[in-house]
Amino acid sequence: MTDEAKSSGSQADPAVSVVGPGDGEIIVLGPTRMRVLEDGSHTGHRLAITESVLAPHTQGPPQHRHARHDEGFYILSGTVRFTVGEEDHDATTGTLVMVPPGTPHTFANPTDQPAVMLSTFTPDMYVQYFRDLQQVLADGRPLTPRANLDAMSRYATEPATDRA
């Protein structure tokens, strides 16, 4: 084997990331519990994935638009109501909702049962938004719509002003 072949064969392969059922960073935002399964550190920041449990009757964020990332939601259990502009969509178990950049949206759990969803963010930058919101609460400040919108603005996201 040539020296060149030996050196190219010894380069480290990308590490496989395995996150078990009890693993992952936990972010608690009021009645919503989020588990970060991938924050982008294993995907070259191309993709982040979270699992969120929405308590019954949980309101989501103000309606907003992302300028630079796609957001996907796969409903693992329960029902999540997505409001896109003026339209409501009740997404039940097994439903995938993809929100492209520029589309006004929000979500909520209007039911008496918890809802669990898997969310994707491409690229990954929006995970830090959730960390920022958790810090607001840790600092003893209320998670107001204004605090939410201020955090969004740091991640190429703006309120859908005609809907927020």
Secondary structure in CASP SS format (residue, H / E / C, confidence):
PFRMAT SS
TARGET T0000
AUTHOR 0000-0000-0000
METHOD secondary structure of the structure
MODEL  1
M C 1.00
T C 1.00
D H 1.00
E H 1.00
A H 1.00
K H 1.00
S H 1.00
S H 1.00
G H 1.00
S C 1.00
Q C 1.00
A C 1.00
D C 1.00
P C 1.00
A C 1.00
V C 1.00
S C 1.00
V C 1.00
V C 1.00
G C 1.00
P C 1.00
G C 1.00
D C 1.00
G C 1.00
E E 1.00
I E 1.00
I E 1.00
V E 1.00
L E 1.00
G C 1.00
P C 1.00
T E 1.00
R E 1.00
M E 1.00
R E 1.00
V E 1.00
L E 1.00
E E 1.00
D C 1.00
G C 1.00
S C 1.00
H C 1.00
T C 1.00
G C 1.00
H C 1.00
R C 1.00
L C 1.00
A E 1.00
I E 1.00
T E 1.00
E E 1.00
S E 1.00
V E 1.00
L E 1.00
A C 1.00
P C 1.00
H C 1.00
T E 1.00
Q E 1.00
G C 1.00
P C 1.00
P C 1.00
Q C 1.00
H E 1.00
R E 1.00
H E 1.00
A C 1.00
R C 1.00
H C 1.00
D E 1.00
E E 1.00
G E 1.00
F E 1.00
Y E 1.00
I E 1.00
L E 1.00
S E 1.00
G C 1.00
T E 1.00
V E 1.00
R E 1.00
F E 1.00
T E 1.00
V E 1.00
G C 1.00
E C 1.00
E E 1.00
D E 1.00
H E 1.00
D E 1.00
A E 1.00
T E 1.00
T C 1.00
G C 1.00
T C 1.00
L E 1.00
V E 1.00
M E 1.00
V E 1.00
P C 1.00
P C 1.00
G C 1.00
T C 1.00
P C 1.00
H E 1.00
T E 1.00
F E 1.00
A E 1.00
N E 1.00
P C 1.00
T C 1.00
D C 1.00
Q C 1.00
P C 1.00
A E 1.00
V E 1.00
M E 1.00
L E 1.00
S E 1.00
T E 1.00
F E 1.00
T E 1.00
P C 1.00
D H 1.00
M H 1.00
Y H 1.00
V H 1.00
Q H 1.00
Y H 1.00
F H 1.00
R H 1.00
D H 1.00
L H 1.00
Q H 1.00
Q H 1.00
V H 1.00
L H 1.00
A H 1.00
D C 1.00
G C 1.00
R C 1.00
P C 1.00
L C 1.00
T C 1.00
P H 1.00
R H 1.00
A H 1.00
N H 1.00
L H 1.00
D H 1.00
A H 1.00
M H 1.00
S H 1.00
R C 1.00
Y C 1.00
A C 1.00
T E 1.00
E E 1.00
P E 1.00
A C 1.00
T C 1.00
D C 1.00
R C 1.00
A C 1.00
END
